[in-house]
Amino acid sequence: MIVLLSGGVGGAKLVHGFSLIPHCPSTAIVNTADDFVHCGLHVCPDLDSVMYAVAGLSDPQRGWGVCDESWQALDMLKRYAGPDWFQLGDRDLGTHLMRTHALSQGQTLTQATQTLCQRLNIQTQVLPMSDDPVRTQIRTPQGWMDFQVYFVKHRCQPAVSDIRFRGIVHAAPSANVLAAIATASLIVLCPSNPLVSLDPILQLPGMPHALKRSNAAVVAVSPLIMGRAIKGPTVEMLVGLGIAPSPVAIASRYSEVLDGFVLDTRDAVLAPQVQTLGVRVLTTNTLMESTQDKQQLAQTILETWT
């Protein structure tokens, strides 16, 4: 079993890549600290990105949401002068309605996600990192903001000076998550924002211990290519927190649990610096522009560490 720790678009792309490899069962453990309630609906952006990617439903142009989307509900919301800053498409809305209904009936987020995946005929096991609520908050010159307010409403414009995960000290990985890690043959940290996509997963009480106890190799894929993120405010966040926007700094951040690190070929010159951390380095193409790119990256990682 391949276990992937995922958040954001980059994570969803690599999960999709692994799902395309024949006879390679995989489990995605997905960040839920970005979740929030909007218009009474429980929205899980990272879980949905993974589900839509693996189901072949994600919009390749926007990088989020569902393809062939329509916006009639959003147009009506605007007519009512409602909170339209977070764009919910009509098809996407169905996902949030179903999830919210399941949760209102007493299902856990894990159970609700399993139901959604079954209806989408997804073979990859998709697990929320926890059934307990954890919420990312960003400190800016305007004060603390919930992540989606910073990310979507303010379009990542305010400078970031700190990040916190409200509720994390009282949260725990689900039993399904711990079982997946315990039985994994390979654990991959996807090319996701290390601060707001992977840190919430890795900082869950009990998660570092579970990773260290696992017999599987733990491999991280750099989310940066030549000092830039493919999508999102990763670089700006790193700089705001005084962290160098470099794959070396990211590898160092994970070094206590890492056995391997994947660099893009354009950053091959950094391999010796990463190797000083005591991890094996793979240099390959990490830019996932096509379905073939996603599968090839997944296949290369699999062949290198299994």
Stockholm file with secondary structure:
# STOCKHOLM 1.0

chainA/1-306         MIVLLSGGVGGAKLVHGFSLIPHCPSTAIVNTADDFVHCGLHVCPDLDSVMYAVAGLSDPQRGWGVCDESWQALDMLKRYAGPDWFQLGDRDLGTHLMRTHALSQGQTLTQATQTLCQRLNIQTQVLPMSDDPVRTQIRTPQGWMDFQVYFVKHRCQPAVSDIRFRGIVHAAPSANVLAAIATASLIVLCPSNPLVSLDPILQLPGMPHALKRSNAAVVAVSPLIMGRAIKGPTVEMLVGLGIAPSPVAIASRYSEVLDGFVLDTRDAVLAPQVQTLGVRVLTTNTLMESTQDKQQLAQTILETWT
#=GR chainA/1-306 SS CEEEEECHHHHHHHHHHHHTSTTCCEEEEECCTTCEEETTEEECHHHHHHHHHHTTCBCTTTSSSBTTCCCHHHHHHHHTTCCCSSCCCHHHHHHHHHHHHHHHTTCCHHHHHHHHHHHTTCCSEEEESBSSCCEEEEEETTEEEEHHIIIIISTTCSCCCEEEEETGGGCCBCHHHHHHHHTCSEEEECSCCIIIIIHHHHTSTTHHHHHHHCCSEEEEECSEETTEESSSSHHHHHHHTTCCSSHHHHHHHHTTTCSEEEEEGGGGGGHHHHHTTTCEEEEECCCCCSHHHHHHHHHHHHHHHC
#=GC SS_cons         CEEEEECHHHHHHHHHHHHTSTTCCEEEEECCTTCEEETTEEECHHHHHHHHHHTTCBCTTTSSSBTTCCCHHHHHHHHTTCCCSSCCCHHHHHHHHHHHHHHHTTCCHHHHHHHHHHHTTCCSEEEESBSSCCEEEEEETTEEEEHHIIIIISTTCSCCCEEEEETGGGCCBCHHHHHHHHTCSEEEECSCCIIIIIHHHHTSTTHHHHHHHCCSEEEEECSEETTEESSSSHHHHHHHTTCCSSHHHHHHHHTTTCSEEEEEGGGGGGHHHHHTTTCEEEEECCCCCSHHHHHHHHHHHHHHHC
//
